[in-house]
Amino acid sequence: MEEMEFEREASSCPDVTVFRLKGPFVLGTMFALQAALRDAAVKGVIIDLSGVPYMDSAGLGVLLGEWSHTQRGGFKYALVGTTPRVHTIFEITHTDTVLPMFATQAEAEASFAK
């Protein structure tokens, strides 16, 4: 089974953490990221999906769960760098109309400043 790795770094925006994912975002690989997102120090998030070749409904569930959590807490949330194959999942499920998506981290950070 392939693994998904992620890097965690501070954003230039206060209280925002950037997660850069690399690898398939599926049921078998989602648990480490899900645990990291639940860290009490994590408030707002930018999730960079540019290194994700494919994602299943479990991965989508993690993203939706985190979006819901940030909405309840009044924190920032953005997805960036979705590949065409991954973006198709958002289109099919119509979550592309709900989740804030940007081409780059810089665009997401600029939207937070508004």
N, C-alpha and C positions, 0 to 999 in steps of 0.2 A: 504494500500500500504506500502511496506517495504521502509525504508529509507537507504540512503547511507551516511555514515559519513566518514570524512577524517581528518587526523592530518597533520599538516604542520610543518616541522622542517628544520633546516639548515643542509646541507651536510658537510662533511669534505673537500669537494672541494669548492674553492671560487666561488661565484655567482651561486651556485646550491642549489635549494630548493627541499626537499623530501616531496612528498605527499603520505601518506599511506591511501589507500582506504579500506573501510569495508562496505560490503553490495552490492546489485545489482546495476550495472552501466548501467542504462537505461534512456529513455527519461524523465521519471518522477523524476529522482534523479540526473540528470547531471548538473543542473543549478548552484548550489552553487559551485561546483568544477570549472565549466567553468568560473565563475566570479572570483574565487581565482586565476586561472591561468592567467587571464587578468590583474591582479595587476601589476602596473608598476615596482614594486620592484622585481618581479619574472623574472629572466633571464633564466638560465639553470634549467632543472627539471629532477628529477628521480621520476617516478610514480610507486609505489609499488602496484601491483594488487593481492598480495597473499591473501587478504581478500575479494576478489570479486568472488562470486560463479557463477555469469553469467553476461553477457554484451550483449546489443543489438547494432544495427547499429548506434544509436544516441551516445552511449558511444564511439564506434569506431570513429565516426566523431569528437568527442572532442579530442581524442588522436591524430588523424591525423591533426587536425587543430593546435594543440599545437606543434606537430612535425614541421609542415610547418613554424609556427611562429619562432621557435628556429633556423631553417635552415636559414631563411631570416636575423635573427639578429646575426648569428654566435655563438649561445649559445649551450651548451651541452644538450642532451636529451637521456633518457633511460627509458625503461620499465623493471621492475623486478618482479619476483615471479608470473608469469602467471600460473594460474591453468590449468589443462588439458582442461576443458570445455571452458574456455576463450581462450586458445591458438588455439582451433579449429576454432574460428572465424577468427583469424589472418591467419590461413592456408587456409581456404575457400576463403578468399578475397585476398590472396597472399600478404598481408601487412607484413607478417612475414619475407619477403625478403627485405623489405624497412626499417621498424622500428627497431632501435637498441634494442635488448632484451637480458637480462642477467638473470641468475638464482638468483643472490643476489645483494644487494646494493654495497657490497664490490667489486664485479666484475665490476659493472658499473663504480664506482669511479676509479678503477684501469685503466679502458679503457680511462677515461678522462685524466689521467696523462700521457698517451702516446703521 
